[in-house]
Amino acid sequence: MNELGDLYQEVILDHYKKPRNFGTLEGATGAAQGDNPLCGDRLALQVKLSGDRIDDLRFRGSGCAISTASASLMTEAVKGKTKAEAMGIFERFHPMVTGRGGGNDLGKLEVFSGVSEFPVRVKCATLAWHTLRAALEGRTDPVSTE
């Protein structure tokens, strides 16, 4: 396996088996639910904002390795960022996983660059991000990838 493939295996599997920021968040100021019916991924996300800054966030749910690892890595990437900074990261992440370029300044999130080769997996990789956007916007309608 090549170097990128090894990194993909290591990072994705690590975050799938031991997801970071998994669980319930006491004192959450926002929350959203996400669902990917095609793959069966389900996600509940809670955020704690201090003004415009994401102080903390947690997720619960079940999903495939891509979905769970994406949620785990997303929480690490946006914690401590402003809402605008977090959405800026998503605006660079989304083109990368859909094969429209970008993503070369995303650190560990770059392990998802290969997702673009498997279009059905794009929804798995972006579910947590769409759910985060809903939570930050205060939307109460469940997010669906369909």
LINFEN-V104924 format. One record per run of one state. SS is the DSSP state (helix for helix, strand for strand, loop for the rest). FROM is the first residue (numbers start at 1). TO is the last residue. If there is no record, write none. Layout:
BEGIN
SS&FROM&TO ; SS&FROM&TO
END
This chain:
BEGIN
loop&1&2 ; helix&3&17 ; loop&18&21 ; strand&22&22 ; loop&23&29 ; strand&30&36 ; loop&37&40 ; strand&41&50 ; loop&51&52 ; strand&53&62 ; loop&63&64 ; helix&65&78 ; loop&79&81 ; strand&82&82 ; helix&83&97 ; loop&98&106 ; helix&107&117 ; loop&118&118 ; helix&119&137 ; loop&138&142 ; strand&143&144 ; loop&145&146
END
